[in-house]
Amino acid sequence: MSYVRWSSPGRPHDYDSAVYIYDTDDGVVCCSCILLPADAIGDHPSHVAANPGQMIEHVRAHIAAGDAVPDFVIPALADAERAREAH
């Protein structure tokens, strides 16, 4: 499941997003994270958090850096964390 996908300039979207965040079996991924240094060919590695709660802190770092993050991302991650803790 993705919490948010990138949006592309010039294409119609309901939101603007510089991040792509989704669940995997290994945790929650911030795909090609622009907060992390790029490699020699300009690719950014992905950031993997162990759970949605930890990804919230990472998303806050994106917001602090001025990156576009839709308002619905943190509440969706918080809901997923509550559901995870309830199990």
N, C-alpha and C positions, 0 to 999 in steps of 0.2 A: 504494500500500500504506500502511496506517496502522500506526504503531508503538503507538499507544494512542488511545482515544477517551474523551471525557468520560463520567463516570458521573453519574447523577441520584440525589439523595437520595430515599429511600423506595422505590426500585426495586431488585430483587435484582441484584447484580453480583458477579463474582469478585474485583473490585478497586475501589478508590476513586481517581478521577482528576480533577484540576482542569485537565488539559491534554489537547489533541487534537493529535497530531503525525502528519504524513503526508508521503510523497514526492510531488513534482511534477517536471515537466521543468525547473523553475527552481531546484530545491533541495528542502530539507526545511523544512516549514512548521509553526510552532506557531500554530495557528488562534486568532484573537481572543485574543491573548496578554495575560493579566492582569498581566504585569509592565510592560506598556507603558501609557502614559496614555490614558485614554478620550477620545473626541472630545466635542463639545457634546451629542450625544444619548446618550452613554454607551456607545458601541461601542468596543471595543479593536481596534487594528490587529493584523495577523498579523506574526509575526517569521519571516523567511526566512533560513535558513543555507545556505551553498553546498553543504554535504555533511553526512552523518550525524555525522562526527567533530566538526564545529563545533557541531552541535545538542546534542551531549553537554554542552558547556560551558553552553549555554543552559538545559538541563534541570537542571544542578547549581544554577543561579541560582534556579530554581523551588523546588528542595528547600531551599536556604538561606533562602528567603523563607517557608518553612513550607507551601508548596502541596502538595497530595496528588499524588504521582507514584508509580505502581506500580514495584516492584522490577525488573520485567522490561524496563523501557524503556531504560535505559542499556546493558545487555548486548545488546539487539536492535540498537540504534544502532551499538554497537561491532562487532557481526558484519557489519552492512551496510557499515560503513567498511572493514573488512578485505576484504570481497568487492570493493568499489569499487577499492581499491588494488591488488588482485590482477589486475585487468583492464588 
